[in-house]
Amino acid sequence: MPHFFRVVQVLDWLIALAWLMRVLVWRHMLRRVPDLTRTSYADPARELPRLSVIIPARNEAANIAATLHSLLESRGVELQIIAVDDRSTDQTGVLMDEAVASLGSGGDDGKTLQVLHVTELPPGWLGKTNAMALASKHATGDWLLFTDADVLFHPEALGLALEYAAASGADHMVLLPTVLLRSPGERMMIAFLQVVSIWVLSVWQVPNPQARRHSIGVGAFNMIRRDVYDALGGWEALRLEVLEDLALGHRVKARGFAQRVTLGLDLVQVRWAQGAYGVVENLTKNLFALCGFRLERVLGFVAGLTLFTLFPLAACVAGPAMWWPTGILLIALFLGYQRAGKYHHFTGVQMLLYPAASVLLLYAMLRSMVMALWRGGISWRGTFYPLRELRRNQKDA
């Protein structure tokens, strides 16, 4: 028993120190990530390129009008907006058409709005990738911005993004969105996900062409040069990707194109889910796909998350000798929550709920795997995608 106690104690200390080092490095290196709200990249001699914004939407009647309105309020950019009604069964398509009618022949500052209606999904496609591929064929901009139908844009967001893209020589750019947190459950889960993500992605490494593992793509703001999009094969090359935003970012980095990422509090806002259960629902679709639909990766993720978040708390019952490393872990988590909260409007105190958030994330991971295997596929927004096709797509990618 003393030997077992010593092993647990050493493991507890290693986990605590690993967390502390990772958080401290992350907090320091995050200063290298450009913040569009703090630094100007404008050049009076530079004319901003035309931007085509593509918005796929299925049953987004509650959000689409606000998204389109925020885009039409954008300043200083020549803007083509293409909204795609992807087989919606609510009023999404109607609201899109009404927005076109209210705009007339064109908005201020060269803005146009076009609506496409998809009535059938071709075989071998996900609904979202098909909608974006269709819209891309109608796009005339030098840059394409792929976004979602529940995203809100600050009037200066697009102009600032284009200015930075030009100044930095970007081929693909992500402006990290601010996640809107409107319930205690959302705040608990999103805050935890933000902190845990520091183990997955070193965001400051994204621009480094040698750091191939560190690529990024975000559904709320994936902006890419039109010629680069075409060179990558467009969405046709990613037609069955469940995590199409991450896949696009990975493809950009793997092909050697210049990838950039920026911060900017409230420039781009999105409410990712409604309540803690809504977060679990979204993760149920995504997490098994994130693990490549492989059982061993899921089990590895579950074991790692349990070890790095819940084991130190459980070890405390072994006695006061375990309290010190657990205390260091809690300090590290507080510092992580505090820093991440500056970009999503939560505080370090949110750390107190991390055990519950960890348990829910573990549940979501296992639920994602079990439901996909039980159903033989993934069901999302009224469409079923067979697992055999999704796995075959990943092998072919």
C-alpha positions as CSV (number, residue, x, y, z in Angstrom):
1,M,0.0,0.0,0.0
2,P,2.8,2.6,0.8
3,H,4.2,1.9,-2.7
4,F,0.8,2.4,-4.3
5,F,0.4,5.7,-2.3
6,R,3.8,6.9,-3.6
7,V,2.9,6.2,-7.2
8,V,-0.4,8.1,-6.8
9,Q,1.5,11.0,-5.2
10,V,4.1,11.2,-7.9
11,L,1.4,11.0,-10.6
12,D,-0.6,13.7,-8.9
13,W,2.4,16.0,-8.8
14,L,3.3,15.4,-12.4
15,I,-0.3,16.3,-13.5
16,A,-0.3,19.4,-11.4
17,L,3.0,20.6,-12.7
18,A,2.1,19.8,-16.3
19,W,-1.0,21.9,-16.0
20,L,0.9,24.8,-14.4
21,M,3.6,24.8,-17.1
22,R,1.1,24.5,-19.9
23,V,-1.1,27.3,-18.7
24,L,1.9,29.6,-18.0
25,V,3.3,29.0,-21.5
26,W,-0.1,29.5,-23.1
27,R,-0.7,32.7,-21.3
28,H,2.7,34.1,-22.3
29,M,2.6,32.9,-25.9
30,L,-1.0,34.2,-26.4
31,R,0.5,37.7,-26.5
32,R,1.9,36.9,-29.9
33,V,-1.5,36.3,-31.5
34,P,-2.7,39.5,-33.2
35,D,-5.7,41.3,-31.7
36,L,-7.6,43.3,-34.3
37,T,-9.2,45.5,-31.6
38,R,-5.8,46.7,-30.4
39,T,-3.6,47.0,-33.5
40,S,-4.4,48.7,-36.8
41,Y,-3.2,47.1,-40.0
42,A,-4.8,49.6,-42.3
43,D,-2.9,51.1,-45.2
44,P,-4.5,54.1,-46.9
45,A,-2.7,53.2,-50.2
46,R,-4.2,49.7,-50.2
47,E,-7.6,49.0,-51.7
48,L,-9.4,46.2,-50.0
49,P,-10.4,43.3,-52.2
50,R,-14.0,42.3,-52.9
51,L,-15.3,39.7,-50.4
52,S,-18.0,37.1,-50.9
53,V,-19.7,35.9,-47.7
54,I,-21.3,32.5,-47.9
55,I,-23.9,31.4,-45.4
56,P,-25.4,27.9,-45.4
57,A,-28.6,27.7,-43.4
58,R,-31.0,24.9,-42.5
59,N,-33.9,25.7,-40.2
60,E,-32.3,28.9,-38.9
61,A,-35.4,31.1,-38.9
62,A,-34.6,32.3,-35.4
63,N,-31.2,33.7,-36.4
64,I,-30.8,34.3,-40.1
65,A,-32.4,37.8,-40.2
66,A,-30.0,39.1,-37.5
67,T,-27.0,37.6,-39.3
68,L,-27.9,39.1,-42.6
69,H,-28.6,42.5,-41.0
70,S,-25.2,42.5,-39.2
71,L,-23.4,41.7,-42.5
72,L,-25.3,44.5,-44.4
73,E,-24.2,46.9,-41.7
74,S,-20.5,46.2,-42.5
75,R,-18.5,49.3,-43.3
76,G,-15.7,49.9,-45.7
77,V,-15.9,46.7,-47.7
78,E,-17.3,45.7,-51.1
79,L,-19.5,42.8,-50.2
80,Q,-21.3,40.0,-52.0
81,I,-23.5,38.0,-49.6
82,I,-24.8,34.6,-50.7
83,A,-27.3,32.9,-48.4
84,V,-28.2,29.3,-49.0
85,D,-31.5,27.9,-47.8
86,D,-30.5,24.2,-47.4
87,R,-33.8,22.3,-47.5
88,S,-35.3,24.2,-44.6
89,T,-38.7,23.2,-43.2
90,D,-39.2,26.5,-41.3
91,Q,-39.3,30.1,-42.5
92,T,-35.6,30.4,-43.2
93,G,-35.9,30.6,-47.0
94,V,-38.8,33.1,-46.7
95,L,-36.8,35.4,-44.4
96,M,-33.9,35.3,-46.8
97,D,-36.1,36.2,-49.7
98,E,-37.6,39.1,-47.7
99,A,-34.1,40.4,-46.9
100,V,-33.4,40.4,-50.6
101,A,-36.6,42.3,-51.4
102,S,-36.0,44.9,-48.7
103,L,-32.5,45.5,-50.0
104,G,-33.7,46.2,-53.5
105,S,-31.1,46.4,-56.3
106,G,-28.2,46.7,-53.9
107,G,-27.2,48.1,-50.6
108,D,-24.8,50.9,-49.6
109,D,-21.1,50.6,-50.3
110,G,-21.5,48.0,-53.1
111,K,-23.2,45.3,-51.0
112,T,-25.4,42.7,-52.7
113,L,-27.4,39.9,-51.4
114,Q,-28.3,36.7,-53.3
115,V,-30.3,33.7,-52.1
116,L,-30.0,30.1,-53.3
117,H,-32.5,27.4,-52.5
118,V,-31.5,23.8,-52.2
119,T,-34.4,21.3,-52.4
120,E,-32.5,18.0,-52.7
121,L,-29.2,16.7,-51.3
122,P,-27.0,15.0,-53.9
123,P,-25.6,11.6,-52.9
124,G,-22.2,11.6,-51.2
125,W,-22.5,15.0,-49.7
126,L,-23.2,16.6,-46.3
127,G,-25.9,19.2,-46.5
128,K,-23.6,22.0,-45.3
129,T,-20.6,21.3,-47.6
130,N,-23.0,20.9,-50.6
131,A,-24.6,24.3,-49.8
132,M,-21.2,26.0,-49.5
133,A,-19.9,24.4,-52.7
134,L,-23.0,25.6,-54.6
135,A,-22.7,29.1,-53.3
136,S,-19.0,29.2,-54.2
137,K,-19.8,28.7,-57.8
138,H,-21.8,32.0,-57.7
139,A,-19.1,33.9,-55.7
140,T,-17.3,36.7,-57.5
141,G,-15.1,37.9,-54.7
142,D,-11.3,37.7,-54.5
143,W,-11.8,36.3,-51.0
144,L,-14.5,33.9,-49.7
145,L,-15.7,34.0,-46.1
146,F,-17.6,30.8,-45.0
147,T,-19.7,31.5,-41.9
148,D,-22.8,30.2,-40.1
149,A,-26.4,31.5,-40.0
150,D,-26.2,32.3,-36.3
151,V,-23.2,34.6,-36.3
152,L,-23.2,38.3,-35.6
153,F,-20.6,40.6,-37.1
154,H,-19.4,44.0,-35.8
155,P,-19.6,46.7,-38.5
156,E,-15.8,46.9,-38.6
157,A,-15.1,43.2,-38.4
158,L,-14.8,42.4,-42.1
159,G,-12.8,45.4,-43.0
160,L,-10.3,44.8,-40.1
161,A,-10.0,41.1,-41.2
162,L,-9.3,42.0,-44.8
163,E,-6.7,44.6,-43.8
164,Y,-4.9,42.1,-41.6
165,A,-5.0,39.4,-44.3
166,A,-3.4,41.8,-46.8
167,A,-0.8,43.1,-44.4
168,S,0.2,39.6,-43.2
169,G,0.2,37.8,-46.6
170,A,-2.5,35.4,-45.5
171,D,-4.0,32.8,-47.8
172,H,-6.5,31.6,-45.1
173,M,-7.5,33.5,-42.0
174,V,-9.6,32.8,-38.9
175,L,-10.9,35.5,-36.6
176,L,-11.7,33.7,-33.4
177,P,-15.3,34.4,-32.4
178,T,-16.6,35.5,-29.1
179,V,-19.0,32.8,-27.8
180,L,-22.1,34.3,-26.3
181,L,-23.0,32.7,-23.0
182,R,-26.6,33.2,-21.9
183,S,-27.1,30.5,-19.3
184,P,-25.1,29.0,-16.4
185,G,-24.8,25.7,-18.3
186,E,-23.4,27.3,-21.4
187,R,-20.9,29.3,-19.3
188,M,-19.8,26.1,-17.4
189,M,-19.3,24.0,-20.5
190,I,-17.8,26.6,-22.9
191,A,-15.4,27.9,-20.3
192,F,-14.1,24.4,-19.7
193,L,-13.8,23.6,-23.4
194,Q,-11.8,26.8,-23.9
195,V,-9.3,25.8,-21.2
196,V,-9.0,22.1,-22.2
197,S,-8.4,23.2,-25.8
198,I,-5.0,24.6,-24.8
199,W,-3.7,21.0,-24.8
200,V,-4.9,20.4,-28.4
201,L,-3.8,23.6,-30.2
202,S,-1.0,26.0,-29.7
203,V,-2.8,28.9,-31.5
204,W,0.4,31.0,-31.8
205,Q,1.9,28.2,-33.9
206,V,-0.7,28.4,-36.6
207,P,1.2,30.9,-38.8
208,N,4.4,28.7,-38.5
209,P,4.6,26.7,-41.7
210,Q,6.8,24.1,-40.0
211,A,4.2,23.4,-37.3
212,R,2.0,21.3,-39.5
213,R,0.1,19.8,-36.6
214,H,-1.2,23.2,-35.5
215,S,-3.8,24.2,-38.1
216,I,-7.1,25.9,-37.5
217,G,-10.5,26.3,-39.0
218,V,-13.6,27.8,-37.4
219,G,-17.1,27.5,-38.9
220,A,-18.0,31.1,-37.8
221,F,-15.1,32.6,-39.7
222,N,-13.2,30.7,-42.3
223,M,-11.9,33.3,-44.8
224,I,-9.8,32.1,-47.8
225,R,-8.4,33.5,-51.0
226,R,-10.5,32.4,-54.0
227,D,-7.5,31.1,-55.9
228,V,-6.4,29.1,-52.9
229,Y,-9.9,27.6,-52.4
230,D,-9.8,26.5,-56.0
231,A,-6.3,25.1,-55.8
232,L,-7.4,22.9,-52.8
233,G,-10.3,21.5,-54.8
234,G,-13.0,23.4,-52.9
235,W,-15.6,21.7,-50.8
236,E,-15.8,18.9,-53.4
237,A,-12.7,17.5,-51.8
238,L,-14.3,17.7,-48.4
239,R,-17.9,16.7,-49.3
240,L,-18.4,14.2,-46.4
241,E,-16.4,16.0,-43.7
242,V,-18.5,16.3,-40.5
243,L,-15.9,18.8,-39.1
244,E,-15.6,20.6,-42.4
245,D,-14.2,23.8,-40.9
246,L,-11.3,22.0,-39.2
247,A,-10.7,19.9,-42.3
248,L,-10.4,23.0,-44.5
249,G,-7.9,24.5,-42.1
250,H,-5.9,21.3,-42.0
251,R,-5.9,21.1,-45.8
252,V,-4.6,24.7,-46.1
253,K,-1.7,24.1,-43.8
254,A,-0.8,20.7,-45.3
255,R,-0.6,22.2,-48.8
256,G,1.8,24.9,-47.6
257,F,-0.4,27.9,-47.8
258,A,-0.1,30.8,-45.4
259,Q,-2.5,30.5,-42.5
260,R,-3.3,33.2,-40.0
261,V,-5.4,33.5,-36.8
262,T,-6.4,36.6,-34.9
263,L,-8.3,37.6,-31.8
264,G,-10.9,40.4,-31.5
265,L,-13.3,40.6,-28.6
266,D,-16.9,40.9,-29.9
267,L,-15.9,41.4,-33.5
268,V,-17.6,38.1,-34.4
269,Q,-20.2,36.7,-32.0
270,V,-21.9,33.3,-31.9
271,R,-24.0,31.4,-29.5
272,W,-22.7,27.9,-30.0
273,A,-25.5,26.1,-28.1
274,Q,-28.4,26.7,-25.8
275,G,-27.7,25.4,-22.3
276,A,-25.4,22.7,-21.1
277,Y,-27.6,20.0,-22.9
278,G,-27.3,22.0,-26.1
279,V,-23.5,21.8,-25.8
280,V,-23.7,18.1,-25.2
281,E,-25.9,17.7,-28.3
282,N,-23.4,19.6,-30.5
283,L,-20.5,17.6,-29.1
284,T,-22.4,14.4,-29.8
285,K,-22.2,15.1,-33.5
286,N,-18.6,16.3,-33.4
287,L,-16.5,14.3,-31.0
288,F,-16.6,10.8,-32.6
289,A,-15.7,12.5,-35.9
290,L,-12.9,14.4,-34.2
291,C,-11.5,11.1,-33.2
292,G,-11.6,9.8,-36.8
293,F,-14.5,7.4,-35.9
294,R,-12.0,5.2,-34.1
295,L,-12.8,3.5,-30.9
296,E,-9.3,3.4,-29.5
297,R,-9.0,7.2,-29.9
298,V,-12.2,7.8,-28.0
299,L,-11.1,5.5,-25.1
300,G,-7.7,7.3,-25.1
301,F,-9.4,10.7,-24.9
302,V,-11.7,9.5,-22.1
303,A,-8.7,8.1,-20.1
304,G,-6.6,11.2,-20.6
305,L,-9.4,13.6,-19.6
306,T,-10.3,11.6,-16.5
307,L,-6.6,11.5,-15.5
308,F,-5.9,15.2,-16.0
309,T,-9.1,16.6,-14.5
310,L,-10.8,14.2,-12.1
311,F,-8.0,12.0,-10.8
312,P,-6.3,14.8,-8.7
313,L,-9.6,15.5,-7.0
314,A,-10.1,11.8,-6.2
315,A,-6.6,11.5,-4.9
316,C,-7.3,14.1,-2.2
317,V,-9.1,11.4,-0.2
318,A,-5.7,9.7,0.3
319,G,-4.7,12.4,2.7
320,P,-3.1,15.9,3.2
321,A,0.0,14.9,1.1
322,M,-2.2,15.0,-2.0
323,W,-3.7,18.4,-1.2
324,W,-0.6,20.3,-2.3
325,P,-0.5,19.1,-5.9
326,T,-4.2,19.4,-6.2
327,G,-4.0,23.0,-5.0
328,I,-1.4,23.7,-7.6
329,L,-3.7,22.2,-10.3
330,L,-6.6,24.4,-9.1
331,I,-4.4,27.5,-9.3
332,A,-3.3,26.6,-12.8
333,L,-6.9,26.1,-13.8
334,F,-7.9,29.4,-12.3
335,L,-5.2,31.2,-14.3
336,G,-6.4,29.4,-17.4
337,Y,-10.0,30.3,-16.9
338,Q,-9.1,33.9,-16.1
339,R,-7.2,34.4,-19.3
340,A,-9.7,32.6,-21.6
341,G,-12.5,34.5,-19.9
342,K,-11.2,37.8,-21.3
343,Y,-12.2,36.7,-24.8
344,H,-15.6,35.2,-23.9
345,H,-16.9,37.2,-21.0
346,F,-16.5,34.8,-18.0
347,T,-14.2,34.9,-15.0
348,G,-11.7,32.7,-13.3
349,V,-14.4,31.8,-10.6
350,Q,-16.0,29.7,-13.3
351,M,-13.2,27.2,-12.6
352,L,-15.2,26.0,-9.5
353,L,-17.6,24.1,-11.8
354,Y,-14.9,22.3,-13.9
355,P,-15.5,18.8,-12.3
356,A,-19.2,18.9,-13.5
357,A,-18.1,20.1,-16.9
358,S,-15.5,17.4,-17.2
359,V,-18.1,14.7,-16.4
360,L,-20.4,16.1,-19.0
361,L,-17.7,16.2,-21.6
362,L,-16.8,12.6,-20.8
363,Y,-20.5,11.7,-21.2
364,A,-20.7,13.6,-24.5
365,M,-17.6,11.7,-25.8
366,L,-19.0,8.3,-25.0
367,R,-22.5,9.3,-26.2
368,S,-21.1,10.5,-29.5
369,M,-19.4,7.1,-30.0
370,V,-22.2,4.9,-28.8
371,M,-24.9,6.6,-30.7
372,A,-23.0,6.6,-34.0
373,L,-22.2,2.9,-33.6
374,W,-25.8,2.1,-32.5
375,R,-27.4,4.0,-35.4
376,G,-24.7,3.1,-37.9
377,G,-24.2,6.8,-38.6
378,I,-24.7,10.4,-37.6
379,S,-28.1,12.2,-37.7
380,W,-27.8,16.0,-37.9
381,R,-30.5,18.6,-38.7
382,G,-32.9,16.0,-40.1
383,T,-30.4,14.2,-42.4
384,F,-28.8,10.8,-41.7
385,Y,-25.2,10.2,-42.8
386,P,-24.1,6.5,-42.8
387,L,-20.9,5.7,-40.8
388,R,-19.4,3.6,-43.5
389,E,-19.5,6.5,-45.9
390,L,-18.0,8.9,-43.3
391,R,-15.2,6.5,-42.5
392,R,-14.5,5.8,-46.2
393,N,-14.3,9.5,-46.8
394,Q,-11.7,9.9,-44.0
395,K,-9.6,7.1,-45.5
396,D,-9.7,8.7,-49.0
397,A,-8.9,12.2,-47.7
